[in-house]
């Protein structure tokens, strides 16, 4: 197990996002000093990852031990393929720019947020995927290839950057404080129709658990390695939404046929996928286990905390 020093100076791209706020809390609790990087006023360093020159000027003169890339352009769940365009660009050009900025600051370690959908969208069968399975296969449509290419490129840049210890965390679908909240009014108004899952399942991870995995990767991740990060109870998309409804005493979503979701192209692709992953490597090397082994437990904790 690789162990890095505590009390690190960390630059966090995406600090003002939902996951970023949880990461900041987890790292601060672990004794690290976090500086946010982004376009909004509440970041310690204000810069746009897509503007290389401005980014390099913004970080000039600063030193950090570790840089974390958790930036996305998503303000709400993506429904259509085009909703992913800006995030796909952040995964490619934005990562290249941030890697260059990391080297300018003298950082030793670079931790990237990745996703399990980098294994490919679609039906992966009943076997849990491990980090040894192919990552970044060719997408079966031009739109899906664009999304997968973004994840493929982000990991390649993370691992191949000279003088940086690159680590990628392949997260399941996020839920929890700051993420699930947006679903509640839709469920209350019965405006979130869902197809049945049949035998389809997906990996999920509660946001504070995801943030704890980032802190573990900063301190104990092995350079050049990827880690699957998800809970122990994969659920279909509808089953997860039904769990949300049950936890908050809201009506279950109406049932619609899967084909009716086709106009929502990205959501349709996700809901039609079957994928689950093994997190044994993260448990073994990072010492990370989910505090909430299932979304039912995570949602119950969220409800009891009033979040």
N, C-alpha and C positions, 0 to 999 in steps of 0.2 A: 504494500500500500504506500503510495506517495503522500507525504505530508508536507504542506507548505506552512510558512509562518503565519501566526495569527496577527491581528492588528495591521492588516494590509490596507493600503490605499487602493480603492477600487473605483474605476470609472464604469458607470452603468448606463449604457445606451438604452433608452426606453424606460427610464426610471419613473416617468409620470404616468405610464400605462398601468392597467390593472395588475398584471403580473409584476411589473417593475416595482410598484409600491410594496407588494408582498416581499419581493427580493430584498429591497432596501431594509425592510424591518428584520428579515432573517439575518442578513449580513451584519447589521448594526448590533443585533442581539448577540452575535458571535464575536463581537469585538472589533469589527472592521470599520473603516471610515469610508463612506460611500459618497461619491460625487455624481450627480445626475448629468446626463448629456442628452440634449434634445432641443426642440425649437421653442418650448414654452418658457415662461418667466420663472417657473419654480425649479428650473435646472441650474446646477452650479456652473455648468458650461453650456452656453446656448449656441447651437449649431445644427445644421441640417445634414444628416448623413449622406444625402444625395448631392451635396455641394462640396466636392473634394477640397478645393482650395480654401473655402471658408472654414471647413472642419479642421484642416491642418493649422490654419492661423489660430483658431480657437484653443487648440490644445498645446500650442507652442509654449514652452516654458513650464509646463506641468509635468509632474512625474506620478506614475501609478504603477503598482505591482501587478495588477490584474485588470483586464478590460472584459466586460460582459456585453454581449450583443443580444438584447431582449426587445429590440425595437420592431414594431409592426406599424402598419398604417390602418389597422382595423379599429373602428369606433363602435361597431356593432357586429353581430355574427354575419359572416359573408353568406349571401344567398345565391348570387349569380357568379359565374366565373369572372366577370369583369371586376367584381368587388375585391378580387385578390390581386389585381394588377399592381397597385402601389406597393403592396407587401412583397410581391414577387421581385420587384425592382430593388427593394431594400435588401432582399436576400442575395442579390447578385452585386449590383453596383455599390449599394450601401455597405455590404460586408467588405468589399475590396477597399473602400475608402476607410472603414473603421480599422481594418488590419493595418493599413499604412499609418493611421493615427496612433494605434497602439505601439507601433515600433518607435514613433517619434517621442512618445512619453516614456520610453524605456521599459515598458511592461514586459513581464516574463511569461505571463499566462493569458490565454484568450479562451473564454467560455462562450459558446454559442447556443442559443435556443434553437432546437430543431424540432421536427414533428414525426410521429409514427407514419404519417401518410407519405413520407419519403420512401417507404417500402413499396409504394404504389397503391392506387385506389382500386377497389374491386374486391373480389372474393378470394381470400387467402386460405380458406379452408379451416379446419379445426386445430391445426398445430400452432402453438404460440411461436411467434417469430423471435429470434434472438439477433443480437448485433452481428452475428456471422452471416445472416441472410443478406442477399444483395440489396443494396440501398441505392435508390435513384434509377430504377429501370425506366426505359423509354415509355412515356405516357401513350395511351392508346388513342388519344385525340390531340390535336394541336393545343387545345386549351389545357388539358391535363398535363401535357408535356411541359407547358410553360410553368405550371405550379411545381411539378416534380423537379424540373431543371433548376428552379430557384433553391429548393432544398438541397439538391445535389451539389450545386455550386457553392452554397454557403458552407457546407461541410468540407468540400475540397479546399476552399480558401482557408478554412479554420485549421485543417490538418497540414497543409503544405506551406504555411508561412514561415519563412526563415526566422530563427531566433525567438519564436513564440511556441509555447506549449499549448497546443490546441486541443480542446475538449468539446464534444457536442452532446447535448442532452436531448433525446428524442422523446418528447412529451406526448402523452395521450391528450384527449380533449379536456379542456379546462372547465371546471365549475367551481362555485364557492363564492365567498364574499367579494362583491364587486363584479362578478361575472354572471352569476345566476339571477341576480336582482332584476335584470332587464326582462326576464321571462315571466315574472310574476304578474304584471298587469295584463300581458297577453293571455295568460292562462285564465286570469280572472274574468276577462271579457270573452273567453272562448275564441280567441283569434289566432290560435296556434294549432291548426290541424296537423295530424301526423299519420303516416302510413304505419301498418303493422310491421313488426320486426321480422316475423317468421323465425329463421334460425340465425339472423345476423346479429353480431355483437361488435362493440368497439371498445378500445381502452379509454379510461377516464382517469383524471387526476385532480384532486382538490388543490386549489391555488396555493394555500399555505404549505401543503406538502411539496408542491412543485418548487416553491421558493427555498424550502429546506434542502432540496436536492441541489439547487444552484450553490448554496453555501457549502454543501459537502463536496461538490466538484471543485470549487475554489481551493479548498483545503486538502482534499484527498484524491482528486481525480488523476488518472494516469494519462500523461501526455500522449496524444495521438489516438485517443480512444473515444468511442461513442457509448452512451448508456441509455437504455430504455427506462423511462420514468412513467409509471402508471400504477393504479391501485390493483388489488387482487381479484376484482369482481367485474370483468368486462360485461357491458350491458348494451343492448340495442338502443338506438336513438330514442325510440318511443318509450322503452322501458325506463330510460333515464328521466325523460320528461314526466312520465307518470310518477316517478319517485319524487320529483320536485313538487308536483301537484299534491301528492300525499303528505309530504313533509310540511307544507304550508296550508293545508286544508282547502285546496282549490280544486275546481272541477278538472277531471281528466280531459285531455285533448280529444277533439272529435277525430274519428278514424276516416281516412281517405285512402284511395288506392295510390300506390307508389307512382304510377304514371302521371297522376295529376300534379306531381311536384316537378315535372320536367321543365316548366318555364323557369323555375328556381334551380338553374343548372348545377351550381356548386352544391347546394343543399341536397339535391337529388342524388348526386354522385356519392356524397358522404353517407346518406341514409341507405343507399344500396350496397354499401361496402360491408365486408365481414373481415375483421382483423383483430387479433389480440396478440400481446407480446409478453415475453418473459422478462422480468426485472431482476433475475438472479444475479446478474453481473453487477448491477448497482448496489444490491444488498451486500454482495461480497466485497467489492472494491471501495465503494463509497461509504459503507456502513449506513446506508439509507434504507429505511423501510417506511411505508406510508403510515402516518398516524391514523388515517382514515382508510381502512382496507376496502371499503365499499362506498359508493356514492350515497347509499342510504345513511350510513354513519356520518359522513361528512355533512350532508344536508340537515340531519338532526342536530348536529352541533351548531350549524349556522342558524337554525331556527331558535335553538335555546339561547344563543348569544344575542338574538334580536338583530342579526345582520342580514 
